[in-house]
């Protein structure tokens, strides 16, 4: 049985378990041919097949990002999809490989910023991770991206601040930590006790930089 025949769609399944099992199998066997077969079907005529294949790829990315790093262009292309499911799935894929493919992602950074700022909550969460990872690869990248990340902290829903700032930690250093802490101190007042407790833990990490 080929890899594509193991996705959920071909088993008349609507849950994600077959896709997760396939991802694990492809990682454990280092099946590059199978992974490329899955990637080739990101353009399949069937929306369900495309969606399942993207799920398999980013599940692989969680486990072994190096196995999907070669598909950076495919993920970037999907950011222009009219299907939100494909957009946020592609952003997850990019987030798993952004530290390995920052130079290839950089030419599309304005598109990533746009999609992150205008996309669904899931897209925003993972887009923030992409931006933070790319920002650490080069000072030029950091100069463009850091103001965007800080604006994200100022503008996002209070409940999302802890998630975003956790993703941004890698982009923070002694030079910017005071500005970040100042923004977070303002946002703290908008949060519930549980949200504030989570944020306090991250703020301690930033203070220690």
Buried (B, 14 or more C-beta within 10 A) or exposed (E): EEBBEBBBBBBEEEEBEBBBBBBBBBBEEEBEEBBEBBBEBBEBEEEEBBBBBBBBBBBBBBBBBEBBBBBBEBBBBBBEBEEEBBBBBBBBBBBBBBBBBBEBBBEBBEEBBEBBBEBBEBBBBBBBBBBBBBBBBBEEBBEBBBEBBBEBBEEBEBEBBBBBBBBBEEBBEEEBBEEBBEBBEEBBEEBEEEBBEBBEEBBEEBEEE
